[in-house]
Amino acid sequence: MSAMNSGEESPNTMRESGFRANLHGASLADLVQMECLSGRERVIRVSSGNDVGYLFFRGGQIVHAVCRRGIGETAALEILRWNDGTFEPCSAGWPDRDSISSNWQNLLILSAQHRDESRHREEVSGHNLVAFPGHRAGAPRPLSSSPPPPVSAPPVSMSTSSRSEASVSGESSAPLLAQVRAAVRIDPSGNVVSSKGDAAELSQVAAYAARLAELVGDGLGMQGLLSVEVTQQRSRTLIYREKSGNTFALSAAPDADLTQVRERLGL
Amino acid sequence: MSNGRITNALAALRDVAGVHGSFVLSLTGELMGKDLPAVFHDEIFVEVGARLSRFIETMAADGDEVSSAVLRFDEHRLHVTRFAHGLLAVIAANEINAAALRMAVTLTTRRIEPEIVSLLTSPPPPVSPSPSLTPPPVSVAGSHGAPRTYRGRVLTSG
């Protein structure tokens, strides 16, 4: 959550305000999703063991990625396969042009598929005698001819940092991501701040439903609407009223487990 | 339209720790019964009922019917369950055993459903017929000045 609420910043400067988070147990997929939903433009340095990669976010998408194995989509998929490590903003230099055109949902789904296939191969082989360098943190890797990664900024002190530093570990939440059909953030005037998927109708429904829920609460003496969660025959909808006054809504498959989302929102 | 048997059925929900009370609405938002402290007088539910009904309607705008909803507030939450003929809403504390509440709600909706159907289908109170509303007696051909007809043709005299 804090990553979503922290202030905006340009890719090469750190703002002097905002939250710094230290999340344990979050998956890289979770953090990428949060970053994309925030719509911010910035570079994130992801490290896992001896591996370091950079994800470039702009306009709610991953537009560029670099790691020792390559650049672009290849690098993004490589980074997204890492199981644990750290995730922190840095002031790396931006490329002249974007190297990734796929949307972030596709990247996460592809990454999850690759992981599943790798796992399946390991299971089929019976014994995991062969180490896959891409899966083992700290395993030696051949240096490739890809361009060197950009230089990261030194860590920013806690009192002045706007970054959200997180350690990444645990299993990917790609199954949940695959079940999220649309997500949208609306400001108090009803303008769409950011959206994913086909969120046109969701934005209207969420805005009106949240207002009605607020009025129902007022009528019954219940103040401070936090969220609305609706179970429908063909979907589940979660509407969350942020402290900023913005409304965040997501629509997911009916059997989607929203526990992670609820926990992240403090519900 | 409140019903004592509905109120009794709703009272069972209070067995779940954290439940403050509950009420039942028709699908159009009309209050059918409640088990709440006296401060929640019926007039409140004119607006609350209509809005809650609109809320459910909004969420089902694309034809995806709502089964249930949880509205979370700072200190309380409102669990709304849609059943065939109405909405059951439970006001509860935020810290509540959700599984226990779901079970209690299932049993309660099963109990109140026939009562709701009975209320919704009960005939309106009889109204005494006034002379002005009494329909005219069935006319006999040729009576009351109406022209006589034979096989659809008007018969002329003579």
Interface residues (C-beta under 8 A of the other chain):
Chain A: E201 V205 Y208 A209 L212 A213 L215 V216 G217 G219 L220 M222 Q223 G224 L225 L226 S227 V228 E229 V230 T231 Q232 Q233 R234 S235 T237 L267
Chain B: F40 I44 E47 V48 R51 L52 R54 F55 T58 M59 A60 A61 D62 D64 E65 V66 S67 S68 A69 V70 L71 R72 F73 D74 E75 H76 L78 I91
